[in-house]
């Protein structure tokens, strides 16, 4: 028995973790969880944008302003004869008069980033400041030598609406679209007086305009009056969207009229993964899936589809800091552009750090779609307007009207 006792192993006492060690372990776990969360957000920028910008309540539980009265001039950001930044011009350009025979209906992009509402209040100061001080100046102004600019205020969907998957974002966009339709109806009935018109937009504005082409233009008398539609900064499927528009096709040459222009700007090695998701999971105007269809890419350096063009054809980019007082002189031969198989326009060389402020994930230069090709768009809009007027004057003479 004594031998057994002598050989019996003594039980080891478990060491208690010191409070300081416990604290460090908790801190380490927190760091690892934080890093894991950060990595998840880094690898999923759509999720990050959803968390950052999506309102915390449902669309049904929110409120919205009443629809603007578009018979009231105060419901418009830009009108002929009313001072606005849509009349801005880059430094060094000779001032030209817009063509009085042509109108431009311009729908601005998203400038409301609030989480308090699914749709921007019409009087939201920050959104209006961005729209009036920046968007009118760098986007709408592109067209001020091609026609008289009409730009409505509207209850735009908030930025977070584009990343919502629960249906609330779609409802917010639908509400915004009712304003775009109402403003266009007022423009046609009370303001345009039968003149030809250019449709132009960017981002959310282009999203609404592609639907407006189906709901108000195709198959109507207005189709003949449409000079062209600049649906810039939003994916357009040639088959699933344009396929629903009778006699409205993609523009294939610089002076063609009655057609649609669209492109999205990316860096040389850009990855349009967010646009791929849109094309993969959404339905076009035809009611058919956009998946597997071709995204329209109009090269603004030659106004042809799916081509590559060197920088020597670049007439000038216009770089602007936030809320510029004036537009600087154009940067000649800024970059080349190549429409690739992924359906977007890739720059052919690096832009420089000055253009990084608003660059998005995947080398997406969405915010600079107009800036980077300002002078090419400006010249082309005037060219198409002149082509429409010349063709229709000839028709009027030939038919004795």
C-alpha atoms as a printed R data frame, in Angstrom:
    type eleno elety resid chain resno       x      y       z
1   ATOM     1    CA   UNK     A     1   0.000  0.000   0.000
2   ATOM     2    CA   UNK     A     2   2.819  2.397   0.891
3   ATOM     3    CA   UNK     A     3   4.433  1.628  -2.451
4   ATOM     4    CA   UNK     A     4   1.125  2.449  -4.193
5   ATOM     5    CA   UNK     A     5   0.841  5.701  -2.312
6   ATOM     6    CA   UNK     A     6   4.378  6.612  -3.183
7   ATOM     7    CA   UNK     A     7   3.736  6.057  -6.870
8   ATOM     8    CA   UNK     A     8   0.398  7.857  -6.900
9   ATOM     9    CA   UNK     A     9   0.594 11.039  -8.925
10  ATOM    10    CA   UNK     A    10  -0.408 14.191  -7.258
11  ATOM    11    CA   UNK     A    11  -3.116 16.174  -9.033
12  ATOM    12    CA   UNK     A    12  -1.835 19.390 -10.518
13  ATOM    13    CA   UNK     A    13  -3.572 22.557  -9.512
14  ATOM    14    CA   UNK     A    14  -4.997 24.608 -12.402
15  ATOM    15    CA   UNK     A    15  -3.389 27.985 -12.682
16  ATOM    16    CA   UNK     A    16  -5.831 30.843 -12.483
17  ATOM    17    CA   UNK     A    17  -5.611 33.434 -15.257
18  ATOM    18    CA   UNK     A    18  -4.558 36.755 -13.904
19  ATOM    19    CA   UNK     A    19  -6.994 39.658 -14.371
20  ATOM    20    CA   UNK     A    20  -4.499 41.492 -16.564
21  ATOM    21    CA   UNK     A    21  -4.207 38.480 -18.860
22  ATOM    22    CA   UNK     A    22  -7.994 38.207 -19.105
23  ATOM    23    CA   UNK     A    23  -8.169 41.868 -20.021
24  ATOM    24    CA   UNK     A    24  -5.526 41.462 -22.729
25  ATOM    25    CA   UNK     A    25  -7.352 38.414 -24.107
26  ATOM    26    CA   UNK     A    26 -10.598 40.375 -24.339
27  ATOM    27    CA   UNK     A    27  -8.767 43.217 -26.079
28  ATOM    28    CA   UNK     A    28  -7.146 40.760 -28.507
29  ATOM    29    CA   UNK     A    29 -10.517 39.161 -29.274
30  ATOM    30    CA   UNK     A    30 -11.998 42.598 -29.867
31  ATOM    31    CA   UNK     A    31  -9.162 43.510 -32.208
32  ATOM    32    CA   UNK     A    32  -9.582 40.260 -34.147
33  ATOM    33    CA   UNK     A    33 -13.337 40.780 -34.436
34  ATOM    34    CA   UNK     A    34 -12.790 44.367 -35.526
35  ATOM    35    CA   UNK     A    35 -10.239 43.285 -38.114
36  ATOM    36    CA   UNK     A    36 -12.565 40.546 -39.328
37  ATOM    37    CA   UNK     A    37 -15.399 43.046 -39.611
38  ATOM    38    CA   UNK     A    38 -13.171 45.559 -41.357
39  ATOM    39    CA   UNK     A    39 -11.958 42.886 -43.766
40  ATOM    40    CA   UNK     A    40 -15.562 41.883 -44.492
41  ATOM    41    CA   UNK     A    41 -16.435 45.486 -45.274
42  ATOM    42    CA   UNK     A    42 -13.248 45.934 -47.303
43  ATOM    43    CA   UNK     A    43 -14.083 42.887 -49.390
44  ATOM    44    CA   UNK     A    44 -17.744 43.885 -49.655
45  ATOM    45    CA   UNK     A    45 -17.969 47.629 -50.376
46  ATOM    46    CA   UNK     A    46 -21.672 47.302 -51.222
47  ATOM    47    CA   UNK     A    47 -22.350 46.111 -47.673
48  ATOM    48    CA   UNK     A    48 -20.262 48.988 -46.332
49  ATOM    49    CA   UNK     A    49 -22.247 51.521 -48.379
50  ATOM    50    CA   UNK     A    50 -25.496 49.921 -47.246
51  ATOM    51    CA   UNK     A    51 -24.559 50.264 -43.596
52  ATOM    52    CA   UNK     A    52 -23.292 53.806 -44.043
53  ATOM    53    CA   UNK     A    53 -26.119 55.328 -46.091
54  ATOM    54    CA   UNK     A    54 -29.303 53.261 -45.850
55  ATOM    55    CA   UNK     A    55 -32.022 54.901 -43.696
56  ATOM    56    CA   UNK     A    56 -32.732 53.090 -40.446
57  ATOM    57    CA   UNK     A    57 -36.485 52.885 -41.016
58  ATOM    58    CA   UNK     A    58 -38.722 51.440 -43.710
59  ATOM    59    CA   UNK     A    59 -40.082 53.508 -46.577
60  ATOM    60    CA   UNK     A    60 -43.618 53.034 -45.208
61  ATOM    61    CA   UNK     A    61 -42.617 54.461 -41.824
62  ATOM    62    CA   UNK     A    62 -41.005 57.544 -43.351
63  ATOM    63    CA   UNK     A    63 -42.408 60.796 -44.656
64  ATOM    64    CA   UNK     A    64 -41.854 62.760 -47.841
65  ATOM    65    CA   UNK     A    65 -42.577 66.235 -49.135
66  ATOM    66    CA   UNK     A    66 -45.524 66.799 -51.477
67  ATOM    67    CA   UNK     A    67 -44.690 66.751 -55.175
68  ATOM    68    CA   UNK     A    68 -43.344 70.094 -56.462
69  ATOM    69    CA   UNK     A    69 -45.635 72.250 -58.577
70  ATOM    70    CA   UNK     A    70 -43.740 72.441 -61.848
71  ATOM    71    CA   UNK     A    71 -45.856 75.321 -63.075
72  ATOM    72    CA   UNK     A    72 -43.982 77.310 -60.416
73  ATOM    73    CA   UNK     A    73 -40.537 78.437 -61.621
74  ATOM    74    CA   UNK     A    74 -39.173 77.874 -58.115
75  ATOM    75    CA   UNK     A    75 -39.534 74.128 -58.709
76  ATOM    76    CA   UNK     A    76 -36.772 74.315 -61.312
77  ATOM    77    CA   UNK     A    77 -33.018 74.468 -60.759
78  ATOM    78    CA   UNK     A    78 -32.393 75.916 -64.210
79  ATOM    79    CA   UNK     A    79 -34.640 77.723 -66.683
80  ATOM    80    CA   UNK     A    80 -33.901 79.941 -69.683
81  ATOM    81    CA   UNK     A    81 -33.535 83.564 -68.642
82  ATOM    82    CA   UNK     A    82 -33.080 82.678 -64.958
83  ATOM    83    CA   UNK     A    83 -29.559 83.005 -63.563
84  ATOM    84    CA   UNK     A    84 -28.002 79.667 -62.564
85  ATOM    85    CA   UNK     A    85 -24.715 77.802 -62.705
86  ATOM    86    CA   UNK     A    86 -25.950 75.968 -65.794
87  ATOM    87    CA   UNK     A    87 -24.629 78.969 -67.728
88  ATOM    88    CA   UNK     A    88 -21.044 78.431 -66.466
89  ATOM    89    CA   UNK     A    89 -18.228 78.058 -68.992
90  ATOM    90    CA   UNK     A    90 -14.627 76.849 -68.673
91  ATOM    91    CA   UNK     A    91 -11.988 79.566 -68.604
92  ATOM    92    CA   UNK     A    92 -10.650 80.561 -72.000
93  ATOM    93    CA   UNK     A    93 -13.742 79.653 -73.996
94  ATOM    94    CA   UNK     A    94 -15.402 82.322 -76.070
95  ATOM    95    CA   UNK     A    95 -18.936 82.875 -74.874
96  ATOM    96    CA   UNK     A    96 -21.477 81.511 -77.319
97  ATOM    97    CA   UNK     A    97 -25.226 81.836 -77.419
98  ATOM    98    CA   UNK     A    98 -27.183 78.630 -77.009
99  ATOM    99    CA   UNK     A    99 -29.301 77.520 -79.926
100 ATOM   100    CA   UNK     A   100 -32.708 79.092 -79.208
101 ATOM   101    CA   UNK     A   101 -34.426 76.470 -81.368
102 ATOM   102    CA   UNK     A   102 -33.329 73.576 -79.099
103 ATOM   103    CA   UNK     A   103 -34.088 72.733 -75.463
104 ATOM   104    CA   UNK     A   104 -32.200 70.529 -73.011
105 ATOM   105    CA   UNK     A   105 -34.075 68.611 -70.302
106 ATOM   106    CA   UNK     A   106 -31.461 67.727 -67.674
107 ATOM   107    CA   UNK     A   107 -32.061 65.442 -64.662
108 ATOM   108    CA   UNK     A   108 -29.390 65.714 -61.982
109 ATOM   109    CA   UNK     A   109 -27.679 62.784 -60.197
110 ATOM   110    CA   UNK     A   110 -27.937 61.853 -56.530
111 ATOM   111    CA   UNK     A   111 -26.827 64.675 -54.261
112 ATOM   112    CA   UNK     A   112 -28.696 63.624 -51.108
113 ATOM   113    CA   UNK     A   113 -26.816 61.297 -48.761
114 ATOM   114    CA   UNK     A   114 -28.979 61.608 -45.649
115 ATOM   115    CA   UNK     A   115 -30.345 58.694 -43.641
116 ATOM   116    CA   UNK     A   116 -33.307 60.560 -42.177
117 ATOM   117    CA   UNK     A   117 -35.428 60.197 -45.309
118 ATOM   118    CA   UNK     A   118 -35.696 57.804 -48.229
119 ATOM   119    CA   UNK     A   119 -36.350 60.800 -50.477
120 ATOM   120    CA   UNK     A   120 -34.700 64.188 -50.198
121 ATOM   121    CA   UNK     A   121 -36.751 67.079 -48.857
122 ATOM   122    CA   UNK     A   122 -37.004 69.661 -51.638
123 ATOM   123    CA   UNK     A   123 -35.527 72.313 -49.340
124 ATOM   124    CA   UNK     A   124 -32.597 70.202 -48.079
125 ATOM   125    CA   UNK     A   125 -29.768 72.732 -47.923
126 ATOM   126    CA   UNK     A   126 -26.812 70.383 -48.397
127 ATOM   127    CA   UNK     A   127 -28.345 68.515 -51.332
128 ATOM   128    CA   UNK     A   128 -29.345 71.762 -53.026
129 ATOM   129    CA   UNK     A   129 -25.888 73.222 -52.466
130 ATOM   130    CA   UNK     A   130 -24.246 70.209 -54.116
131 ATOM   131    CA   UNK     A   131 -26.686 70.302 -57.017
132 ATOM   132    CA   UNK     A   132 -26.576 74.032 -57.684
133 ATOM   133    CA   UNK     A   133 -22.918 74.738 -56.929
134 ATOM   134    CA   UNK     A   134 -21.394 71.638 -58.469
135 ATOM   135    CA   UNK     A   135 -23.723 69.573 -60.670
136 ATOM   136    CA   UNK     A   136 -25.242 72.435 -62.651
137 ATOM   137    CA   UNK     A   137 -21.789 73.931 -63.064
138 ATOM   138    CA   UNK     A   138 -19.888 70.845 -64.212
139 ATOM   139    CA   UNK     A   139 -22.607 68.732 -65.834
140 ATOM   140    CA   UNK     A   140 -25.610 70.747 -67.031
141 ATOM   141    CA   UNK     A   141 -23.323 73.524 -68.295
142 ATOM   142    CA   UNK     A   142 -21.876 71.107 -70.859
143 ATOM   143    CA   UNK     A   143 -25.046 71.623 -72.900
144 ATOM   144    CA   UNK     A   144 -25.391 75.408 -72.709
145 ATOM   145    CA   UNK     A   145 -24.100 75.931 -76.254
146 ATOM   146    CA   UNK     A   146 -26.488 73.292 -77.660
147 ATOM   147    CA   UNK     A   147 -29.752 74.560 -76.235
148 ATOM   148    CA   UNK     A   148 -31.686 76.215 -73.437
149 ATOM   149    CA   UNK     A   149 -31.432 74.229 -70.210
150 ATOM   150    CA   UNK     A   150 -34.381 73.084 -68.096
151 ATOM   151    CA   UNK     A   151 -33.460 71.194 -64.915
152 ATOM   152    CA   UNK     A   152 -36.193 70.242 -62.416
153 ATOM   153    CA   UNK     A   153 -35.908 69.897 -58.680
154 ATOM   154    CA   UNK     A   154 -37.222 66.515 -57.597
155 ATOM   155    CA   UNK     A   155 -37.556 64.346 -54.515
156 ATOM   156    CA   UNK     A   156 -34.487 62.308 -55.391
157 ATOM   157    CA   UNK     A   157 -33.953 58.948 -53.709
158 ATOM   158    CA   UNK     A   158 -31.208 58.999 -51.114
159 ATOM   159    CA   UNK     A   159 -27.849 57.446 -52.008
160 ATOM   160    CA   UNK     A   160 -28.519 54.469 -49.728
161 ATOM   161    CA   UNK     A   161 -31.570 53.499 -51.795
162 ATOM   162    CA   UNK     A   162 -29.272 51.991 -54.417
163 ATOM   163    CA   UNK     A   163 -27.850 49.456 -51.952
164 ATOM   164    CA   UNK     A   164 -31.107 48.365 -50.317
165 ATOM   165    CA   UNK     A   165 -32.339 44.827 -51.010
166 ATOM   166    CA   UNK     A   166 -35.618 44.971 -49.061
167 ATOM   167    CA   UNK     A   167 -37.700 46.921 -51.566
168 ATOM   168    CA   UNK     A   168 -37.599 50.271 -49.781
169 ATOM   169    CA   UNK     A   169 -34.951 51.671 -52.099
170 ATOM   170    CA   UNK     A   170 -37.030 50.739 -55.133
171 ATOM   171    CA   UNK     A   171 -40.041 52.534 -53.646
172 ATOM   172    CA   UNK     A   172 -37.927 55.643 -53.072
173 ATOM   173    CA   UNK     A   173 -36.728 55.566 -56.677
174 ATOM   174    CA   UNK     A   174 -40.298 55.101 -57.899
175 ATOM   175    CA   UNK     A   175 -41.384 58.182 -55.952
176 ATOM   176    CA   UNK     A   176 -38.524 60.200 -57.417
177 ATOM   177    CA   UNK     A   177 -39.527 59.059 -60.898
178 ATOM   178    CA   UNK     A   178 -43.067 60.410 -60.473
179 ATOM   179    CA   UNK     A   179 -41.490 63.860 -60.076
180 ATOM   180    CA   UNK     A   180 -39.316 63.434 -63.157
181 ATOM   181    CA   UNK     A   181 -42.377 62.457 -65.196
182 ATOM   182    CA   UNK     A   182 -44.425 65.363 -63.829
183 ATOM   183    CA   UNK     A   183 -41.659 67.864 -64.564
184 ATOM   184    CA   UNK     A   184 -41.186 66.504 -68.085
185 ATOM   185    CA   UNK     A   185 -44.929 66.691 -68.735
186 ATOM   186    CA   UNK     A   186 -44.902 70.344 -67.660
187 ATOM   187    CA   UNK     A   187 -41.822 70.977 -69.803
188 ATOM   188    CA   UNK     A   188 -43.557 69.563 -72.888
189 ATOM   189    CA   UNK     A   189 -46.982 71.093 -72.264
190 ATOM   190    CA   UNK     A   190 -46.049 74.543 -70.989
191 ATOM   191    CA   UNK     A   191 -42.420 75.364 -71.759
192 ATOM   192    CA   UNK     A   192 -40.937 73.689 -74.840
193 ATOM   193    CA   UNK     A   193 -43.404 75.056 -77.427
194 ATOM   194    CA   UNK     A   194 -42.827 72.227 -79.891
195 ATOM   195    CA   UNK     A   195 -39.047 72.662 -80.088
196 ATOM   196    CA   UNK     A   196 -36.640 69.726 -80.467
197 ATOM   197    CA   UNK     A   197 -34.976 68.664 -77.228
198 ATOM   198    CA   UNK     A   198 -31.973 66.856 -75.814
199 ATOM   199    CA   UNK     A   199 -32.447 64.541 -72.829
200 ATOM   200    CA   UNK     A   200 -29.458 64.431 -70.490
201 ATOM   201    CA   UNK     A   201 -28.712 63.088 -67.055
202 ATOM   202    CA   UNK     A   202 -26.201 61.378 -64.850
203 ATOM   203    CA   UNK     A   203 -26.415 58.480 -62.406
204 ATOM   204    CA   UNK     A   204 -29.871 58.594 -60.756
205 ATOM   205    CA   UNK     A   205 -30.942 61.133 -63.366
206 ATOM   206    CA   UNK     A   206 -30.015 58.699 -66.135
207 ATOM   207    CA   UNK     A   207 -31.760 55.870 -64.281
208 ATOM   208    CA   UNK     A   208 -34.998 57.853 -64.519
209 ATOM   209    CA   UNK     A   209 -34.453 58.990 -68.102
210 ATOM   210    CA   UNK     A   210 -34.105 55.471 -69.503
211 ATOM   211    CA   UNK     A   211 -37.603 54.745 -68.136
212 ATOM   212    CA   UNK     A   212 -38.882 58.072 -69.440
213 ATOM   213    CA   UNK     A   213 -37.782 57.058 -72.931
214 ATOM   214    CA   UNK     A   214 -40.175 54.128 -72.688
215 ATOM   215    CA   UNK     A   215 -43.031 55.934 -70.921
216 ATOM   216    CA   UNK     A   216 -43.048 59.248 -72.784
217 ATOM   217    CA   UNK     A   217 -40.943 59.142 -75.965
218 ATOM   218    CA   UNK     A   218 -40.968 55.906 -77.921
219 ATOM   219    CA   UNK     A   219 -43.877 55.526 -80.306
220 ATOM   220    CA   UNK     A   220 -45.059 59.114 -79.806
221 ATOM   221    CA   UNK     A   221 -44.732 62.417 -81.648
222 ATOM   222    CA   UNK     A   222 -42.024 63.346 -79.151
223 ATOM   223    CA   UNK     A   223 -39.715 60.720 -80.623
224 ATOM   224    CA   UNK     A   224 -39.295 62.838 -83.761
225 ATOM   225    CA   UNK     A   225 -38.430 65.886 -81.624
226 ATOM   226    CA   UNK     A   226 -35.763 64.116 -79.552
227 ATOM   227    CA   UNK     A   227 -32.311 65.179 -80.760
228 ATOM   228    CA   UNK     A   228 -30.499 62.602 -78.601
229 ATOM   229    CA   UNK     A   229 -30.414 61.176 -75.084
230 ATOM   230    CA   UNK     A   230 -27.222 61.310 -72.996
231 ATOM   231    CA   UNK     A   231 -27.848 58.508 -70.469
232 ATOM   232    CA   UNK     A   232 -24.428 58.831 -68.835
233 ATOM   233    CA   UNK     A   233 -23.304 57.067 -65.672
234 ATOM   234    CA   UNK     A   234 -25.957 54.343 -65.650
235 ATOM   235    CA   UNK     A   235 -25.854 50.857 -67.238
236 ATOM   236    CA   UNK     A   236 -27.993 50.483 -70.362
237 ATOM   237    CA   UNK     A   237 -28.501 47.048 -71.909
238 ATOM   238    CA   UNK     A   238 -28.601 47.158 -75.696
239 ATOM   239    CA   UNK     A   239 -30.892 44.127 -75.865
240 ATOM   240    CA   UNK     A   240 -32.946 44.306 -72.644
241 ATOM   241    CA   UNK     A   241 -33.393 48.106 -72.475
242 ATOM   242    CA   UNK     A   242 -33.032 49.599 -75.945
243 ATOM   243    CA   UNK     A   243 -34.798 46.539 -77.313
244 ATOM   244    CA   UNK     A   244 -38.011 47.874 -75.755
245 ATOM   245    CA   UNK     A   245 -37.744 51.249 -77.501
246 ATOM   246    CA   UNK     A   246 -39.164 51.183 -81.022
247 ATOM   247    CA   UNK     A   247 -36.957 53.154 -83.416
248 ATOM   248    CA   UNK     A   248 -34.681 54.443 -80.628
249 ATOM   249    CA   UNK     A   249 -31.262 52.848 -80.969
250 ATOM   250    CA   UNK     A   250 -27.755 53.430 -79.668
251 ATOM   251    CA   UNK     A   251 -25.875 56.305 -81.313
252 ATOM   252    CA   UNK     A   252 -23.224 54.936 -83.683
253 ATOM   253    CA   UNK     A   253 -21.785 58.117 -85.201
254 ATOM   254    CA   UNK     A   254 -21.109 61.681 -83.963
255 ATOM   255    CA   UNK     A   255 -23.930 63.457 -85.810
256 ATOM   256    CA   UNK     A   256 -26.642 60.784 -85.568
257 ATOM   257    CA   UNK     A   257 -29.900 61.972 -83.988
258 ATOM   258    CA   UNK     A   258 -32.813 60.352 -82.179
259 ATOM   259    CA   UNK     A   259 -30.460 57.926 -80.447
260 ATOM   260    CA   UNK     A   260 -28.928 57.088 -77.048
261 ATOM   261    CA   UNK     A   261 -25.415 57.688 -75.678
262 ATOM   262    CA   UNK     A   262 -24.194 55.917 -72.531
263 ATOM   263    CA   UNK     A   263 -20.882 55.120 -70.843
264 ATOM   264    CA   UNK     A   264 -19.325 54.596 -67.406
265 ATOM   265    CA   UNK     A   265 -15.729 55.695 -66.751
266 ATOM   266    CA   UNK     A   266 -13.177 53.397 -65.102
267 ATOM   267    CA   UNK     A   267  -9.419 53.424 -64.679
268 ATOM   268    CA   UNK     A   268  -7.006 51.474 -66.841
269 ATOM   269    CA   UNK     A   269  -7.259 48.419 -64.568
270 ATOM   270    CA   UNK     A   270 -10.770 49.166 -63.309
271 ATOM   271    CA   UNK     A   271 -13.196 46.461 -62.208
272 ATOM   272    CA   UNK     A   272 -16.922 47.198 -62.743
273 ATOM   273    CA   UNK     A   273 -18.057 44.573 -60.214
274 ATOM   274    CA   UNK     A   274 -20.967 46.676 -58.932
275 ATOM   275    CA   UNK     A   275 -22.266 47.219 -62.460
276 ATOM   276    CA   UNK     A   276 -21.856 43.506 -63.122
277 ATOM   277    CA   UNK     A   277 -24.161 42.820 -60.179
278 ATOM   278    CA   UNK     A   278 -26.778 45.181 -61.579
279 ATOM   279    CA   UNK     A   279 -26.647 43.541 -64.998
280 ATOM   280    CA   UNK     A   280 -26.679 40.071 -63.441
281 ATOM   281    CA   UNK     A   281 -29.768 40.390 -61.265
282 ATOM   282    CA   UNK     A   282 -32.074 43.011 -62.796
283 ATOM   283    CA   UNK     A   283 -34.735 43.038 -65.487
284 ATOM   284    CA   UNK     A   284 -34.635 45.408 -68.458
285 ATOM   285    CA   UNK     A   285 -37.354 47.526 -70.030
286 ATOM   286    CA   UNK     A   286 -38.286 44.571 -72.239
287 ATOM   287    CA   UNK     A   287 -39.167 42.535 -69.153
288 ATOM   288    CA   UNK     A   288 -36.269 40.203 -69.927
289 ATOM   289    CA   UNK     A   289 -33.177 39.771 -67.703
290 ATOM   290    CA   UNK     A   290 -30.189 42.000 -68.398
291 ATOM   291    CA   UNK     A   291 -27.957 39.029 -67.564
292 ATOM   292    CA   UNK     A   292 -25.834 38.003 -70.528
293 ATOM   293    CA   UNK     A   293 -26.680 41.098 -72.572
294 ATOM   294    CA   UNK     A   294 -24.334 43.789 -73.865
295 ATOM   295    CA   UNK     A   295 -23.912 46.988 -71.880
296 ATOM   296    CA   UNK     A   296 -23.902 50.059 -74.103
297 ATOM   297    CA   UNK     A   297 -20.505 51.764 -74.155
298 ATOM   298    CA   UNK     A   298 -20.321 54.852 -76.342
299 ATOM   299    CA   UNK     A   299 -16.759 56.117 -76.609
300 ATOM   300    CA   UNK     A   300 -16.967 59.907 -76.090
301 ATOM   301    CA   UNK     A   301 -13.727 60.390 -78.012
302 ATOM   302    CA   UNK     A   302 -15.269 59.258 -81.308
303 ATOM   303    CA   UNK     A   303 -18.965 58.630 -80.451
304 ATOM   304    CA   UNK     A   304 -18.867 55.049 -81.683
305 ATOM   305    CA   UNK     A   305 -19.734 51.862 -79.801
306 ATOM   306    CA   UNK     A   306 -17.125 49.511 -78.365
307 ATOM   307    CA   UNK     A   307 -14.021 51.188 -79.752
308 ATOM   308    CA   UNK     A   308 -10.658 52.482 -78.573
309 ATOM   309    CA   UNK     A   309  -9.397 56.005 -79.153
310 ATOM   310    CA   UNK     A   310  -6.145 57.797 -78.372
311 ATOM   311    CA   UNK     A   311  -5.770 60.899 -76.234
312 ATOM   312    CA   UNK     A   312  -5.111 63.130 -79.243
313 ATOM   313    CA   UNK     A   313  -8.869 63.070 -79.888
314 ATOM   314    CA   UNK     A   314  -9.557 64.336 -76.373
315 ATOM   315    CA   UNK     A   315 -10.792 67.934 -76.604
316 ATOM   316    CA   UNK     A   316 -10.431 68.671 -72.919
317 ATOM   317    CA   UNK     A   317 -11.287 67.529 -69.398
318 ATOM   318    CA   UNK     A   318 -12.427 70.075 -66.831
319 ATOM   319    CA   UNK     A   319 -11.193 69.302 -63.322
320 ATOM   320    CA   UNK     A   320 -13.050 70.940 -60.473
321 ATOM   321    CA   UNK     A   321 -12.474 71.002 -56.745
322 ATOM   322    CA   UNK     A   322 -15.594 70.742 -54.552
323 ATOM   323    CA   UNK     A   323 -17.910 73.714 -55.091
324 ATOM   324    CA   UNK     A   324 -15.697 75.632 -57.516
325 ATOM   325    CA   UNK     A   325 -16.279 79.359 -57.937
326 ATOM   326    CA   UNK     A   326 -15.388 79.141 -61.619
327 ATOM   327    CA   UNK     A   327 -14.618 76.417 -64.116
328 ATOM   328    CA   UNK     A   328 -10.904 76.137 -64.948
329 ATOM   329    CA   UNK     A   329  -9.538 75.883 -68.473
330 ATOM   330    CA   UNK     A   330  -9.884 72.482 -70.185
331 ATOM   331    CA   UNK     A   331  -7.026 69.981 -69.958
332 ATOM   332    CA   UNK     A   332  -6.292 69.082 -73.574
333 ATOM   333    CA   UNK     A   333  -5.519 65.473 -74.589
334 ATOM   334    CA   UNK     A   334  -6.313 64.371 -71.045
335 ATOM   335    CA   UNK     A   335  -6.576 60.634 -71.706
336 ATOM   336    CA   UNK     A   336  -7.443 57.932 -74.154
337 ATOM   337    CA   UNK     A   337 -10.534 55.779 -73.825
338 ATOM   338    CA   UNK     A   338 -11.290 52.152 -74.612
339 ATOM   339    CA   UNK     A   339 -14.651 50.359 -74.484
340 ATOM   340    CA   UNK     A   340 -13.804 46.799 -73.471
341 ATOM   341    CA   UNK     A   341 -15.732 43.534 -73.368
342 ATOM   342    CA   UNK     A   342 -16.882 44.302 -69.798
343 ATOM   343    CA   UNK     A   343 -19.080 47.076 -71.214
344 ATOM   344    CA   UNK     A   344 -17.427 50.098 -69.619
345 ATOM   345    CA   UNK     A   345 -15.065 52.822 -70.781
346 ATOM   346    CA   UNK     A   346 -11.512 52.345 -69.508
347 ATOM   347    CA   UNK     A   347  -9.025 55.198 -69.474
348 ATOM   348    CA   UNK     A   348  -5.790 54.235 -71.192
349 ATOM   349    CA   UNK     A   349  -3.375 55.863 -68.743
350 ATOM   350    CA   UNK     A   350  -3.215 56.922 -65.105
351 ATOM   351    CA   UNK     A   351  -5.068 60.111 -64.206
352 ATOM   352    CA   UNK     A   352  -2.896 61.445 -61.401
353 ATOM   353    CA   UNK     A   353  -3.763 61.855 -57.723
354 ATOM   354    CA   UNK     A   354  -5.879 64.986 -58.250
355 ATOM   355    CA   UNK     A   355  -8.683 62.764 -59.545
356 ATOM   356    CA   UNK     A   356  -8.667 60.388 -56.571
357 ATOM   357    CA   UNK     A   357 -10.915 62.359 -54.200
358 ATOM   358    CA   UNK     A   358 -14.177 60.967 -55.578
359 ATOM   359    CA   UNK     A   359 -12.818 57.753 -57.093
360 ATOM   360    CA   UNK     A   360 -14.861 54.740 -56.014
361 ATOM   361    CA   UNK     A   361 -13.965 51.075 -55.482
362 ATOM   362    CA   UNK     A   362 -12.760 49.258 -58.573
363 ATOM   363    CA   UNK     A   363 -11.174 52.426 -60.022
364 ATOM   364    CA   UNK     A   364 -14.658 53.723 -60.733
365 ATOM   365    CA   UNK     A   365 -14.554 57.375 -61.843
366 ATOM   366    CA   UNK     A   366 -18.353 57.640 -61.781
367 ATOM   367    CA   UNK     A   367 -18.330 61.112 -60.235
368 ATOM   368    CA   UNK     A   368 -16.088 62.359 -63.066
369 ATOM   369    CA   UNK     A   369 -18.028 60.957 -66.051
370 ATOM   370    CA   UNK     A   370 -18.773 64.490 -67.256
371 ATOM   371    CA   UNK     A   371 -15.574 66.195 -66.046
372 ATOM   372    CA   UNK     A   372 -13.262 63.851 -67.885
373 ATOM   373    CA   UNK     A   373 -14.945 64.320 -71.270
374 ATOM   374    CA   UNK     A   374 -16.450 67.777 -70.817
375 ATOM   375    CA   UNK     A   375 -15.343 69.354 -74.097
376 ATOM   376    CA   UNK     A   376 -16.085 66.266 -76.194
377 ATOM   377    CA   UNK     A   377 -19.650 66.138 -74.866
378 ATOM   378    CA   UNK     A   378 -20.013 69.885 -75.349
379 ATOM   379    CA   UNK     A   379 -18.964 69.755 -78.986
380 ATOM   380    CA   UNK     A   380 -21.023 66.654 -79.705
381 ATOM   381    CA   UNK     A   381 -24.276 67.988 -78.226
382 ATOM   382    CA   UNK     A   382 -24.003 71.085 -80.431
383 ATOM   383    CA   UNK     A   383 -23.187 68.898 -83.447
384 ATOM   384    CA   UNK     A   384 -26.247 66.690 -82.959
385 ATOM   385    CA   UNK     A   385 -28.481 69.727 -82.370
386 ATOM   386    CA   UNK     A   386 -27.249 71.311 -85.609
387 ATOM   387    CA   UNK     A   387 -27.688 68.032 -87.477
388 ATOM   388    CA   UNK     A   388 -31.290 67.725 -86.271
389 ATOM   389    CA   UNK     A   389 -32.101 71.318 -87.245
390 ATOM   390    CA   UNK     A   390 -30.482 70.986 -90.670
391 ATOM   391    CA   UNK     A   391 -32.259 67.720 -91.448
392 ATOM   392    CA   UNK     A   392 -35.640 68.986 -90.392
393 ATOM   393    CA   UNK     A   393 -35.274 72.330 -92.152
394 ATOM   394    CA   UNK     A   394 -34.545 70.392 -95.323
395 ATOM   395    CA   UNK     A   395 -37.618 68.248 -94.707
396 ATOM   396    CA   UNK     A   396 -39.785 71.296 -94.090
397 ATOM   397    CA   UNK     A   397 -38.585 72.906 -97.340
398 ATOM   398    CA   UNK     A   398 -39.119 69.708 -99.329
399 ATOM   399    CA   UNK     A   399 -42.660 69.236 -98.042
400 ATOM   400    CA   UNK     A   400 -43.596 72.912 -98.265
401 ATOM   401    CA   UNK     A   401 -44.248 73.261 -94.529
